[in-house]
Amino acid sequence: MGIWHSRASLRLLVSRDINQKYRKLRLGYLWVILEPLGLSVTMWFVFQVLLGGREMGEQPYYLFLTVAILPWWWFTSGISASTRAFVGYSRILPASVLPTEFSVARVLLSRTVDFVGALPLVVFAMLVTWTFPGPEIVFFPIAFVLQFAFMYGLSLFVASVSAVVPDFARIVRILLRAAFYLTPVLYSLSNIPPGARPLAAINPLVGLLSMYRLGWWPSENEALITYGVSFGVGVAVIIIGIITFKRLEHRILKEA
């Protein structure tokens, strides 16, 4: 099968997944916006209103939250869905003419479409707070591309291990809950004691969220060592994901 035919088939599968996901819901595609909107409004109300406006991050805090919550929502939904990328397809995968890894790409692209569809929430937050980005906004699409690459590698790893070790999916859910508090979504990295920042930077999302926010808050720029550690770990995750998939592919086709 030619590469263009493969891409067309992948686009068709992604489109079908998205349509099936929202077809039975009365609000349909509006859930792409409503879910992250509900999360950002709730977090803003708790930390800015109920807790008396504590300095969790930059102001306006609602925009600060929204810019980070959308990439985080994309990350968690994509990785969670990846645990099921190879599960339940024992008859389809061995007979498919598409590469096995397309099952992971299919899941990840579906969640990526949701993320792109939710980006108007950033515009909404800017209008509500009347805060607009500067030239550093060019880092936003760069962060998007880097996050997609990181998520693809991690999704390959998660999907491959989950296919042969069913309990791993539950472990992933626990780790994602913990990662929410270990990732500067609700707070700025500047709130972390300087001595602990190198440790925090091991999380690849630290560097990514900083890049997403730079357009509005240039002060969110971190030291090169922080970006170096975050992106270095991200590249390692991508390599590990690819190697793990290649080594487990035969078992995936057998046990999926």
Secondary structure, 3 states (H helix, E strand, C coil): CCHHHHHHHHHHHHHHHHHHHHHCCCCHHHHHHHHHHHHHHHHHHHHHHHCCCCCCCCCCHHHHHHHHHHHHHHHHHHHHHHCCCCCCCCCHHHHCCCCCCHHHHHHHHHHHHHHHHHCHHHHHHHHHHCCCCCHHHHHHHHHHHHHHHHHHHHHHHHHHHHHHCCCHHHHHHHHHHHHHHHCCCCCCHHHCCHHHHHHHCCCHHHHHHHHHHCCCCHHHCCCHHHHHHHHHHHHHHHHHHHHHHHHHHHHHHHHC
